[in-house]
């Protein structure tokens, strides 16, 4: 797809309403506003509690207070988008470059092995793995959205969605009509339910995710822990049905730890007990500290206040997200059946946003009824991506949190076969099991995916304006190339 700097706005400016003002909502609002549309974001909270932490695992959070002490991982596919949006300098300022990951045995603390981002990693993917606080990433998204002209409305609760007329109903009785509604309000949000999303099923076994931060100065003051904050890398402990990630965040001033721990009791019972909205001392969670090596034990005991969440819900896939002439799209966790605390969830949200922005810039709409056709393209592109990537995410968690036994021993012996496993050593990386599909997931390019869709299916868009493109009944028209020009890489 050839970019042209002078072609930076859509042919028809749509009125877009985004339900949900988290990172997924703000990113989608920015991408669509930048494409030349008029966007407003409806957020039910007051927006004042934006958090003081970040997330290694991406989570939809009900209140801004829940963001304290959480961290995001920005994998290469996410970092690439942020840089395309002009946020590279800000990310370098507040993020932490995880150029190396050191693996430790959870019970003994011995180093199993290391994976280092070598030159081939950068040649293949063009950008490193970075960690960043939620508050910093949220502020980036909020700033570029508002600077581009997005209208963010706080204290605005949505109580109903009319998909046929693309109307949003507010708690105060006001009805807001739109050309396009974007649902960014999570897997149990009102927009997904309006599209037919069923209530999630509860699993009896889940994982508890504990999150806390420690001042870097405290770590440096402890002789046993000091080496954890020296150098450019993250640490990962893998033990008996748990794994723990630790890395510097917030311009290298705090040390963040995320502990993923198998829940033995009924996970549905834990949900009421462990919520992101409140903090607890570590003793509240009654962990079996004997499972952890002394240094990891010490980190856990340094935690003053801990946030926790239990993953225990299974969401059914929406077989048909859009009907003919439907003008509603889902993004982020509202759209994807993935691990709620999976490492790619935030990246998927930004990919969703970038895909929507490119499609609604590149498609030269002649009529607002063509919105549903464009959404069929969005649905197909994103479903193809996430259907392939989601099993990788689940398998990665399983391998990281193996119970004691032969399979764990085999895993560790594979990782231990050399001191440094370079990303460029593709055979060794694939052999390690965990990283088999890493390059495919990290190397995903939204622009290429949109272009590929248009090469195959773009000609069908003009056959019946306004009608959904039914890909299940069509064959791709490979010999017809639809020329689409757009540019979303302008400086912010």
C-alpha positions in Angstrom: 0.0 0.0 0.0 1.6 3.2 -1.1 1.5 6.0 1.4 0.9 9.6 0.2 1.5 12.4 2.6 -1.1 14.7 1.0 -3.9 12.1 1.3 -4.6 12.2 5.1 -8.4 12.5 5.4 -11.4 10.4 4.5 -13.7 11.3 1.7 -16.7 11.3 4.0 -16.3 12.5 7.7 -18.2 10.0 9.9 -19.7 10.8 13.3 -18.1 8.1 15.6 -18.9 7.3 19.2 -16.5 5.2 21.2 -17.9 3.6 24.3 -15.1 3.2 26.9 -12.2 5.6 27.6 -9.5 3.2 28.4 -6.4 2.6 26.3 -8.3 0.6 23.6 -11.0 3.3 23.3 -8.6 6.3 23.3 -6.3 4.5 20.7 -9.3 3.8 18.4 -10.6 7.4 18.8 -7.2 8.8 17.9 -6.8 6.6 14.8 -10.3 7.4 13.5 -10.0 11.1 14.3 -6.7 11.2 12.5 -8.3 9.5 9.5 -10.6 12.5 9.2 -13.6 11.6 11.2 -15.3 13.3 14.1 -15.0 11.2 17.3 -16.3 11.4 20.8 -15.4 9.1 23.7 -18.0 8.2 26.4 -16.3 7.2 29.6 -18.4 6.4 32.7 -15.7 7.3 35.3 -14.5 10.8 36.2 -11.1 10.3 34.7 -9.3 11.6 37.7 -7.8 8.4 39.0 -5.5 7.4 36.1 -3.2 5.3 38.2 0.4 5.3 39.4 1.5 2.0 37.9 1.3 0.0 34.8 0.7 -3.5 33.5 2.7 -6.4 32.2 -0.5 -8.1 31.4 -3.3 -6.1 29.7 -6.5 -5.9 31.7 -9.8 -4.2 31.3 -10.3 -2.3 34.6 -13.5 -1.0 36.0 -12.1 2.0 37.8 -9.1 4.2 37.4 -8.1 3.4 41.0 -7.4 -0.1 39.8 -4.4 1.0 37.8 -2.1 1.5 40.8 1.0 -0.6 40.7 0.4 -2.2 37.2 2.7 -2.4 34.2 2.4 -3.0 30.5 4.6 -5.0 28.2 5.0 -3.3 24.8 6.0 -6.1 22.5 7.5 -5.2 19.1 4.2 -5.3 17.3 2.8 -2.8 19.8 5.9 -0.6 20.0 6.0 -0.4 16.2 2.5 1.2 16.2 3.4 3.6 19.0 6.4 4.8 17.0 4.3 5.2 13.8 2.0 7.4 15.9 4.9 9.6 16.8 5.2 8.3 20.4 8.7 6.8 20.1 10.5 9.6 22.0 8.0 9.5 24.9 8.2 5.7 25.0 12.0 5.9 25.2 11.7 8.5 28.0 9.4 6.5 30.3 9.8 2.9 29.1 12.4 0.3 30.0 14.2 -1.6 27.2 14.2 -5.3 28.1 17.0 -6.3 25.8 17.6 -9.5 27.8 15.4 -12.0 29.7 17.1 -14.1 32.4 15.2 -17.3 33.4 15.5 -18.6 36.9 14.4 -21.8 38.6 11.7 -20.7 41.1 12.6 -23.1 43.8 16.4 -22.8 43.7 17.0 -19.4 42.0 19.6 -20.9 39.7 19.8 -19.4 36.2 18.3 -21.7 33.6 19.2 -19.6 30.6 18.9 -16.2 28.9 17.3 -14.9 25.8 19.0 -11.8 24.3 17.6 -9.5 21.7 20.4 -9.7 19.1 20.9 -7.9 15.8 18.7 -10.3 13.9 15.9 -9.6 16.4 16.1 -5.9 15.4 16.6 -6.7 11.7 13.5 -8.9 11.8 11.2 -6.8 14.0 12.7 -3.4 13.9 12.0 -2.5 17.6 12.8 -4.0 21.0 10.6 -5.3 23.8 9.7 -2.4 26.2 7.9 -2.2 29.5 5.9 0.9 30.5 3.6 2.0 33.3 -0.1 2.1 32.6 -0.3 5.7 33.7 2.3 6.7 31.2 0.8 4.7 28.3 -2.7 6.0 29.2 -1.4 9.6 29.3 0.2 9.1 25.9 -3.1 7.9 24.4 -5.2 10.6 26.1 -2.8 13.4 24.9 -2.7 12.3 21.2 -6.4 11.7 21.1 -7.3 15.1 22.6 -4.6 16.9 20.6 -6.0 15.4 17.4 -9.5 16.8 18.2 -11.2 13.8 20.0 -13.9 14.9 22.4 -13.5 12.8 25.6 -16.7 12.9 27.9 -16.1 11.7 31.4 -18.9 10.9 33.9 -21.0 9.7 30.9 -22.6 6.3 31.4 -24.1 4.3 28.5 -27.1 2.2 29.4 -28.2 1.0 26.0 -27.1 0.4 22.4 -29.5 0.3 19.4 -27.4 -1.5 16.8 -29.9 -1.1 13.9 -29.9 2.7 14.2 -26.4 3.1 15.6 -27.8 5.0 18.6 -26.2 5.2 22.1 -28.5 5.7 25.0 -27.1 7.5 28.0 -28.1 7.3 31.7 -29.5 10.8 31.6 -31.9 9.8 28.8 -30.0 11.5 25.9 -29.7 9.5 22.7 -26.6 10.0 20.6 -26.8 8.9 17.0 -23.7 7.9 15.1 -22.4 6.6 11.8 -20.2 4.2 13.7 -20.1 2.9 17.3 -16.9 1.4 18.7 -17.2 -0.8 21.7 -14.2 -0.5 24.0 -15.9 -1.3 27.3 -14.5 -4.8 27.9 -15.7 -8.4 27.6 -18.7 -7.8 29.9 -19.5 -4.4 28.5 -22.8 -3.2 27.1 -21.7 -3.0 23.5 -20.7 -6.7 23.3 -23.9 -7.7 25.0 -25.9 -5.6 22.4 -24.2 -7.6 19.6 -25.4 -10.9 21.2 -22.4 -11.7 23.5 -23.4 -14.3 26.1 -22.6 -14.2 29.8 -19.2 -15.8 30.4 -18.9 -19.3 31.8 -17.0 -19.7 35.1 -14.1 -22.0 35.4 -13.4 -23.8 38.6 -9.6 -23.4 38.2 -7.8 -20.2 37.3 -4.7 -18.1 37.9 -4.3 -15.4 40.4 -2.2 -12.4 39.2 -0.5 -10.4 41.9 1.1 -7.0 41.1 3.3 -4.8 43.2 6.1 -2.3 42.9 9.2 -1.6 45.0 11.4 1.5 44.9 14.6 0.9 43.0 16.5 2.5 45.9 15.2 -0.3 48.2 16.4 -3.0 45.9 19.8 -1.3 45.6 20.1 -1.2 49.3 19.8 -5.0 49.6 23.0 -6.9 48.8 21.1 -10.0 47.8 18.7 -8.1 45.4 21.0 -5.4 44.0 22.0 -7.3 40.9 18.3 -7.5 39.8 18.3 -3.7 38.9 21.8 -3.6 37.3 21.8 -4.0 33.5 19.2 -3.8 30.8 17.0 -6.8 31.3 14.0 -8.5 32.9 14.0 -11.5 35.2 11.6 -14.4 35.0 11.2 -17.1 37.6 9.4 -20.3 36.7 8.3 -22.7 39.5 5.6 -25.1 40.6 2.5 -23.8 38.8 3.7 -20.2 38.9 5.9 -17.7 37.1 7.1 -14.3 38.2 8.2 -11.4 36.0 10.3 -8.5 37.3 11.5 -5.4 35.5 12.3 -1.7 36.1 9.6 0.8 35.1 8.7 4.5 35.4 12.0 5.9 34.0 13.9 3.2 36.0 12.8 4.4 39.4 10.6 1.5 40.4 10.9 -2.3 40.3 7.7 -4.0 39.2 6.8 -7.6 40.0 4.0 -9.6 38.5 3.3 -13.0 40.0 1.0 -15.5 38.2 0.0 -18.2 40.6 -2.3 -21.2 40.1 -5.5 -21.0 42.2 -6.3 -24.3 43.9 -9.7 -23.3 45.3 -12.7 -22.6 43.1 -11.7 -19.6 41.0 -15.2 -18.3 41.0 -15.0 -17.9 44.8 -11.7 -16.0 44.5 -13.2 -13.4 42.2 -15.2 -11.8 45.0 -12.1 -12.0 47.2 -9.5 -10.5 44.9 -10.3 -7.3 43.0 -8.1 -4.7 41.3 -10.1 -2.0 43.1 -8.5 -2.6 46.5 -5.0 -3.2 47.8 -3.9 -5.8 50.4 -0.8 -6.7 52.3 0.9 -9.8 50.8 0.0 -11.8 53.9 -3.6 -11.5 52.9 -3.1 -13.9 50.0 -1.7 -16.8 52.1 1.0 -17.8 49.6 3.1 -20.9 50.2 6.4 -19.1 50.4 8.3 -22.4 50.5 7.7 -22.6 46.7 9.9 -19.6 46.1 13.7 -19.3 46.4 15.1 -17.0 49.2 15.7 -14.0 46.9 12.2 -14.2 45.3 10.8 -14.6 48.8 12.5 -11.4 49.9 11.0 -9.5 46.9 7.6 -10.8 47.9 8.0 -9.8 51.5 9.1 -6.3 50.5 5.7 -5.7 48.9 3.6 -3.4 51.1 0.4 -3.2 49.0 -0.6 -5.7 46.4 -3.2 -5.7 43.7 -4.7 -9.1 42.6 -7.0 -10.5 40.0 -8.2 -14.0 39.3 -8.8 -15.1 35.7 -11.7 -17.5 35.8 -14.1 -16.5 33.0 -14.4 -18.1 29.6 -16.1 -16.0 26.9 -17.9 -17.5 23.9 -16.7 -16.3 20.4 -19.2 -14.1 18.6 -19.8 -16.1 15.4 -21.1 -13.1 13.4 -20.1 -9.8 15.0 -21.8 -7.7 12.2 -25.0 -8.2 10.4 -25.9 -6.5 7.2 -25.8 -2.7 7.6 -24.7 -3.0 11.2 -22.4 -0.1 12.2 -20.9 -1.3 15.5 -17.4 -2.5 16.0 -15.6 -4.1 19.0 -12.0 -3.5 20.0 -9.7 -4.7 22.7 -11.0 -7.2 25.2 -14.5 -6.5 24.1 -13.6 -8.1 20.8 -11.1 -10.9 21.4 -11.4 -14.2 23.2 -7.9 -14.1 24.7 -6.3 -14.5 28.1 -7.6 -11.5 30.2 -4.1 -11.2 31.6 -2.3 -12.2 28.4 0.8 -10.4 27.4 -0.6 -9.4 23.9 -4.0 -8.0 25.0 -2.9 -4.3 24.9 -1.0 -4.9 21.6 -4.2 -6.3 20.1 -6.1 -3.2 21.2 -3.6 -0.9 19.4 -3.7 -3.2 16.4 -7.5 -2.9 16.4 -7.2 0.8 16.5 -4.7 1.0 13.7 -6.7 -1.3 11.5 -9.9 0.7 12.0 -8.0 4.0 11.3 -6.4 2.7 8.1 -9.6 1.1 6.8 -11.7 4.2 7.4 -9.1 6.3 5.7 -8.3 4.1 2.8 -11.8 3.2 1.9 -13.2 6.1 -0.1 -16.7 6.0 1.2 -19.3 7.2 -1.3 -22.2 6.6 1.1 -22.5 6.2 4.9 -24.2 2.8 4.2 -20.8 1.5 3.2 -19.7 1.6 6.9 -20.9 -2.0 7.4 -18.9 -3.2 4.4 -15.8 -1.6 5.9 -16.5 -3.3 9.2 -16.7 -6.7 7.5 -13.1 -6.0 6.3 -12.1 -5.1 9.9 -13.7 -8.2 11.3 -12.1 -10.5 8.8 -8.6 -9.0 9.2 -8.7 -9.0 13.0 -10.3 -12.4 13.4 -7.7 -14.0 11.2 -4.9 -12.4 13.3 -6.3 -13.3 16.7 -7.5 -16.8 15.8 -3.9 -17.7 15.0 -2.2 -15.8 17.9 -4.6 -16.8 20.8 -3.6 -20.5 21.0 0.0 -19.4 21.2 -0.8 -17.2 24.2 -2.6 -20.0 26.0 0.2 -22.5 25.3 2.8 -20.0 26.5 1.1 -19.7 29.9 0.8 -23.4 30.2 4.5 -23.9 29.6 5.5 -21.1 31.9 3.4 -22.4 34.8 4.0 -26.2 34.6 3.7 -28.2 37.8 6.6 -30.0 39.3 7.3 -33.1 37.2 8.9 -34.6 34.1 7.5 -32.0 31.7 8.9 -29.1 33.7 12.3 -30.9 33.9 12.3 -31.4 30.1 11.5 -27.7 29.6 14.2 -26.5 31.9 16.8 -28.8 30.3 16.0 -27.3 26.9 16.4 -23.8 28.2 19.6 -24.7 30.0 21.4 -25.9 26.9 23.3 -22.7 26.5 24.1 -19.5 28.5 22.5 -17.2 25.9 19.8 -18.1 23.5 19.8 -15.5 20.7 16.6 -14.6 19.0 18.5 -14.9 15.7 19.1 -18.6 16.4 15.7 -19.5 14.9 16.1 -23.3 15.3 17.0 -23.1 18.9 14.3 -20.5 19.6 11.7 -22.8 18.0 13.1 -25.8 19.9 12.6 -24.0 23.2 8.8 -24.5 22.7 7.8 -21.3 24.4 9.1 -19.0 21.6 8.1 -21.1 18.6 5.6 -18.6 17.2 7.2 -15.5 18.6 8.4 -14.0 15.4 5.0 -14.4 13.7 3.2 -12.7 16.6 5.8 -9.9 17.1 6.3 -9.3 13.4 2.6 -8.6 12.6 2.2 -5.5 10.4 -1.2 -3.9 10.3 -0.5 -2.0 7.0 0.5 -5.2 5.3 -2.6 -7.0 6.6 -4.9 -4.2 5.4 -3.2 -4.1 2.0 -3.5 -7.9 1.6 -7.2 -7.9 2.4 -7.8 -5.2 -0.3 -5.8 -7.0 -2.9 -8.0 -10.1 -2.4 -11.4 -8.6 -1.6 -11.5 -4.9 -2.3 -13.4 -5.2 -5.6 -16.4 -6.7 -3.9 -17.0 -3.5 -1.9 -18.5 -1.8 -5.0 -20.8 -4.6 -6.1 -23.5 -3.9 -3.5 -22.8 -0.7 -1.5 -23.9 -1.1 2.1 -24.1 -4.9 2.1 -21.8 -7.0 4.2 -19.0 -8.8 2.2 -19.7 -12.5 2.8 -16.3 -14.0 2.6 -17.6 -17.5 3.3 -19.4 -17.5 -0.1 -16.8 -15.7 -2.2 -13.5 -16.6 -3.7 -10.7 -14.1 -3.6 -10.1 -12.1 -6.7 -6.3 -12.2 -6.8 -5.9 -10.9 -10.2 -7.7 -7.6 -9.4 -5.5 -5.1 -7.4 -7.4 -2.3 -5.7 -5.1 0.7 -5.3 -5.5 2.2 -1.9 -3.5 5.2 -0.7 -3.3 6.4 2.8 -0.9 7.8 5.4 -1.2 7.4 9.1 2.5 8.0 9.9 2.4 11.8 10.1 4.1 13.4 13.1 1.8 13.8 16.0 
